[in-house]
Amino acid sequence: MSKIAAQVKVYRGYGHTHNLVIYGHVFKHRAKTEQRFSKSFWTNLKHVFKLFVLKPYPYVTVELNFYGQRITSKTADDGFFKVEWEANDNVAAGWHQVEVRALDEAGNEIARNSGELYVPHITQYAFISDIDDTVMVSHSKTIAKRLRELLLRNPHTRKTFQSTRYHYEQLALAHTNEQQPNPFFYVSSSEWNLYDYLLETFRFNGFPEGSFLLNQLKRWRDLLKTGKTGHEGKLLRIMRIIDAFPNQKFVFLGDNSQQDPEIYLKICQKYGKNVQAVYIREVRKSKYLETKKILNKLEQMSISTCLFVHSEDAIAHSKKIGLIS
């Protein structure tokens, strides 16, 4: 068993001293996916295809090392692992490194990798943002257009909505400072296959650093279905974030191309006191009345809302309600 060239992939986690969590996958095989930032269609197509060429490692033991504290878990049938623990000592705000090892049945190491988790400073706000058609132009409602954006562009040529970065930069500093930025959580129905792609897109475009929470892996044969499932899982991922930080005020940012308004309404019905505002980018005019009806329900719950096409309007709203100055 130990002869298999396994790989461990660790994603950014989050939490505080008494509730830390980190995610990852163990693979029996995963195609080499080093990105060449080329304008060539075939280069980009080949790279994205490789992101879906993998073989998960099910039911294998993983051991996490956090400042000498060791926690073990097992991967699920798709190689996914989630490790939750309470730190032995107080954990300072900021980014912290963790080491994760995969072990065979005899306890021998077969792979290892490092990752990081973010412990927010004691700030007033936390921001949960969708990705496709909220930050990036994705055309989620049309499969052909969505695949064109994904397959023809790389993280350095992928389009983001104008002024969105500026809005997010201001939100990261809302009622705080550069040394203590508000935390950002990027929650999407896109699969974990696209983690590195998305991380590089956000970094290249200058968006605030944050934790990504994505959807279940897909294999190459399901590439054409990317981003089209898992909305229920998105709801649960957001609820876990709020449960982890019950004392912070949350602001949600999404769009009406799929189910963000409905998801945010369900969350607000349970966690209304934790939610300050909801922003929805209007990308489907046909859903205007339906979206507006949901936002009116949120307003009746004393949650500020903004339905916008251009990010400049969202920025003006954030200034109007005193979220940013």
Buried (B, 14 or more C-beta within 10 A) or exposed (E): EEEBEBBBBBBBBBBBEEBBBBBBBBBBEBBEBEBEEBEEEEBBEBBBBBBBBBBBBBEBBBBBBBEEBEBEBEBBEBBBBBBBBEBEEEBEBEEBEBBBBBBBEEEEEBBBBEBBBBBBBEBEBBBBBBBBBBBBBBBBBEBEEBBEBBBBBBBEBBEBBEBBBEBBBBBBBBEBEEEEBBBBBBBBBBBBBBBBBBBBBBEBBEBBBBBBBBBBBBBEEBBEEBBBBBBEBBBEBBBBBBEBBEEBBBBBBBBBBBBBBBBBBBBBEEBEEBBBBBBBBBBBEEBEEEBBEBBEBBEEEEBBBBBBEBBBBBBEBBEEEEBBE
